[in-house]
Amino acid sequence: MLESLHAIDEALGLSNWTSRQIAIITAITLGLLYRHEKWGIRWYSLLHAILSGYLSLICVWTSYHHAPSSATLCDGPLTSLHRITPAITLGYGLFDILEAMLKSLPRDFLLHGVATFGVMAYFCEYHIPEIVLPFLLMEISTVHLVFMKATNFSEQMVGIVKTTLLDGDVEEGSLACLPWHFKYFWLFFGLIFNGLNSYWGVKIILKVLRKVTGKEKMKEGNSLKES
């Protein structure tokens, strides 16, 4: 796998692309796909979920099996893909902010975009993007959630998948290259996203209860402004 990633890197010249360039290209691409919702599917959201979710899975798997035992965070990303994948989500965060502002979506959607963009920008700008790769595995579940409004699927086919990754202990010496404010940002990052997860978790539970009890049909109330 590692040899294949290096071959792709050399063939496409991925090492020459900066995180900012990848983010801008991602935001533009998502913008071009924004109006395409054939079969009730938001294709821009599906594209980001596939890229971020499954590319992060490849990165995490590769790091687990091929990273040298003596490797530390100070050695930098294992491959260019480890650096590019978080930059894709950085671009999605930028797109998320623009979407929330242009469509006048609720503030929680705007906060989600700001938080996503801010977190990814921090790790990308300080050249430690591989730290957030395990967290991007949650995007795999979004691949399934995108089909919630699909018009060519029956109600019984709607599924939700959640992926969780727990990391082990990290030697203190391997963190020597991290900026002094990293631990404070990590605390802030955790509070923001755990708060958002709790907020959305309550909304999802209430929505499921409404659908189970028959107060709301399966295909009703699934738009961004209705959720």
C-alpha positions as CSV (number, residue, x, y, z in Angstrom):
1,M,0.0,0.0,0.0
2,L,2.8,2.4,0.9
3,E,4.6,1.8,-2.3
4,S,1.4,2.4,-4.3
5,L,0.8,5.7,-2.5
6,H,4.3,6.9,-3.3
7,A,3.8,5.9,-6.9
8,I,0.6,7.9,-7.1
9,D,2.4,10.8,-5.4
10,E,5.1,10.9,-8.0
11,A,2.8,10.4,-10.9
12,L,0.5,13.2,-9.9
13,G,3.1,15.5,-8.3
14,L,1.0,15.7,-5.1
15,S,4.0,16.9,-3.1
16,N,4.0,20.1,-5.1
17,W,0.4,21.0,-4.0
18,T,0.0,23.1,-0.9
19,S,-2.8,22.6,1.6
20,R,-4.2,26.0,0.7
21,Q,-4.3,25.1,-3.0
22,I,-6.1,21.8,-2.3
23,A,-8.6,23.6,0.0
24,I,-9.4,26.2,-2.6
25,I,-9.8,23.6,-5.4
26,T,-12.1,21.6,-3.1
27,A,-14.3,24.6,-2.3
28,I,-14.6,25.5,-6.0
29,T,-15.4,21.9,-7.0
30,L,-18.1,21.6,-4.3
31,G,-19.5,24.9,-5.5
32,L,-19.8,23.6,-9.1
33,L,-21.7,20.5,-7.8
34,Y,-23.9,22.5,-5.5
35,R,-26.9,22.7,-7.7
36,H,-26.8,19.1,-8.8
37,E,-29.2,17.1,-6.6
38,K,-30.4,14.4,-8.9
39,W,-32.5,11.7,-7.2
40,G,-32.6,13.9,-4.1
41,I,-28.9,13.4,-3.3
42,R,-26.6,16.3,-2.4
43,W,-23.7,15.2,-4.6
44,Y,-21.3,17.8,-3.3
45,S,-21.8,16.4,0.2
46,L,-21.4,12.8,-1.0
47,L,-18.1,13.7,-2.8
48,H,-16.6,15.2,0.3
49,A,-17.7,12.4,2.5
50,I,-16.2,9.7,0.1
51,L,-12.9,11.6,-0.3
52,S,-12.4,12.6,3.4
53,G,-13.8,9.3,4.9
54,Y,-12.2,6.7,2.7
55,L,-8.9,8.6,2.1
56,S,-8.5,9.0,5.8
57,L,-9.2,5.3,6.2
58,I,-6.4,4.5,3.7
59,C,-4.0,6.9,5.6
60,V,-4.8,5.5,9.0
61,W,-4.4,1.9,7.8
62,T,-1.1,2.7,6.0
63,S,0.3,4.5,9.1
64,Y,-0.7,1.6,11.3
65,H,1.0,-1.0,9.1
66,H,3.9,0.8,7.5
67,A,5.0,3.7,9.8
68,P,8.5,3.0,11.3
69,S,8.4,2.1,15.0
70,S,10.7,5.0,15.8
71,A,8.5,7.5,13.8
72,T,7.2,10.6,15.6
73,L,4.9,13.5,14.7
74,C,8.1,15.6,14.2
75,D,8.9,13.4,11.2
76,G,6.0,14.9,9.3
77,P,3.2,13.1,7.3
78,L,4.0,9.6,6.1
79,T,2.8,10.4,2.5
80,S,1.4,13.3,0.6
81,L,-2.1,11.8,1.0
82,H,-1.7,12.2,4.8
83,R,-1.3,15.9,4.2
84,I,-3.8,16.4,1.4
85,T,-6.8,14.6,3.0
86,P,-7.3,17.1,5.9
87,A,-6.8,19.9,3.3
88,I,-9.9,18.6,1.5
89,T,-12.0,19.0,4.6
90,L,-10.4,22.4,5.1
91,G,-11.9,23.3,1.7
92,Y,-15.3,21.8,2.7
93,G,-15.3,23.9,5.8
94,L,-14.8,27.0,3.7
95,F,-17.6,25.9,1.4
96,D,-19.8,25.2,4.5
97,I,-19.4,28.7,5.7
98,L,-20.3,30.2,2.3
99,E,-23.3,27.9,2.0
100,A,-24.6,28.9,5.5
101,M,-24.2,32.6,4.8
102,L,-25.7,32.6,1.2
103,K,-28.6,30.4,2.1
104,S,-29.3,32.1,5.5
105,L,-29.1,28.7,7.3
106,P,-29.5,28.5,11.1
107,R,-26.5,29.6,13.2
108,D,-25.6,26.0,14.1
109,F,-24.8,25.3,10.5
110,L,-22.5,28.3,10.3
111,L,-20.8,27.3,13.6
112,H,-20.2,23.9,12.1
113,G,-18.5,25.4,9.1
114,V,-16.4,27.8,11.2
115,A,-15.3,25.1,13.6
116,T,-14.4,22.7,10.8
117,F,-12.5,25.3,8.9
118,G,-10.7,26.6,12.0
119,V,-9.6,23.2,13.2
120,M,-8.4,22.0,9.8
121,A,-6.6,25.3,9.2
122,Y,-4.8,25.0,12.5
123,F,-3.4,21.5,11.8
124,C,-2.7,22.2,8.1
125,E,-0.9,25.5,8.8
126,Y,1.2,24.0,11.5
127,H,2.1,21.1,9.3
128,I,0.7,18.4,11.6
129,P,-2.4,17.4,9.6
130,E,-1.9,13.7,10.2
131,I,-3.2,14.2,13.8
132,V,-6.8,14.7,12.7
133,L,-6.9,11.8,10.2
134,P,-8.5,9.4,12.7
135,F,-11.3,11.9,13.4
136,L,-12.1,12.2,9.7
137,L,-13.1,8.5,9.7
138,M,-16.5,9.7,11.0
139,E,-17.1,11.1,7.4
140,I,-17.6,7.5,6.3
141,S,-21.0,7.6,8.1
142,T,-21.9,10.7,6.0
143,V,-21.7,8.6,2.9
144,H,-24.8,6.8,4.1
145,L,-26.5,9.8,5.6
146,V,-26.4,11.6,2.3
147,F,-29.0,9.1,1.0
148,M,-31.5,10.1,3.7
149,K,-33.4,12.3,1.1
150,A,-32.8,10.0,-1.9
151,T,-35.9,9.6,-3.9
152,N,-34.9,6.4,-5.6
153,F,-34.5,4.4,-2.3
154,S,-37.3,2.9,-0.2
155,E,-37.7,4.1,3.4
156,Q,-36.5,0.8,4.7
157,M,-33.1,1.2,3.0
158,V,-32.1,4.3,4.9
159,G,-29.1,3.4,7.2
160,I,-26.8,5.1,9.6
161,V,-23.2,4.0,10.2
162,K,-21.0,5.3,13.0
163,T,-17.2,4.8,13.1
164,T,-15.1,5.4,16.2
165,L,-11.4,5.2,16.6
166,L,-9.6,5.2,19.9
167,D,-5.9,6.1,19.9
168,G,-3.3,4.6,22.2
169,D,-0.8,6.3,24.5
170,V,1.7,8.7,22.8
171,E,5.2,9.1,24.1
172,E,5.9,12.6,25.4
173,G,9.1,12.9,23.3
174,S,7.2,12.5,20.1
175,L,5.3,15.7,20.8
176,A,8.3,18.0,21.2
177,C,7.8,19.7,17.9
178,L,4.2,20.7,18.5
179,P,3.5,24.5,19.1
180,W,3.2,25.6,22.8
181,H,-0.5,26.4,22.3
182,F,-1.4,23.0,20.9
183,K,-2.8,21.7,24.2
184,Y,-5.1,24.7,24.6
185,F,-6.3,24.5,21.1
186,W,-6.9,20.8,21.5
187,L,-9.0,21.5,24.6
188,F,-11.0,24.2,22.7
189,F,-11.4,21.9,19.7
190,G,-12.7,19.1,22.0
191,L,-15.2,21.4,23.8
192,I,-16.6,22.8,20.5
193,F,-17.0,19.5,18.7
194,N,-18.3,17.6,21.7
195,G,-20.8,20.4,22.2
196,L,-21.9,20.2,18.6
197,N,-22.1,16.5,18.7
198,S,-24.3,16.6,21.8
199,Y,-26.5,19.2,20.2
200,W,-27.0,17.3,16.9
201,G,-27.3,14.0,18.9
202,V,-30.4,15.4,20.7
203,K,-31.9,16.7,17.5
204,I,-31.4,13.3,15.8
205,I,-32.9,11.4,18.7
206,L,-36.0,13.7,18.7
207,K,-36.3,13.3,14.9
208,V,-36.1,9.5,15.2
209,L,-38.8,9.5,17.9
210,R,-41.1,11.7,15.7
211,K,-40.7,9.3,12.8
212,V,-41.1,6.1,14.9
213,T,-44.2,7.4,16.6
214,G,-45.7,8.5,13.2
215,K,-45.8,12.2,14.0
216,E,-43.5,12.8,11.0
217,K,-43.2,10.8,7.8
218,M,-39.9,9.3,6.8
219,K,-39.4,11.7,3.8
220,E,-40.6,14.8,5.7
221,G,-38.6,17.3,7.6
222,N,-35.2,16.2,6.2
223,S,-34.2,19.5,4.6
224,L,-31.5,21.7,6.3
225,K,-33.9,24.3,7.4
226,E,-36.4,21.8,8.7
227,S,-34.0,19.6,10.7
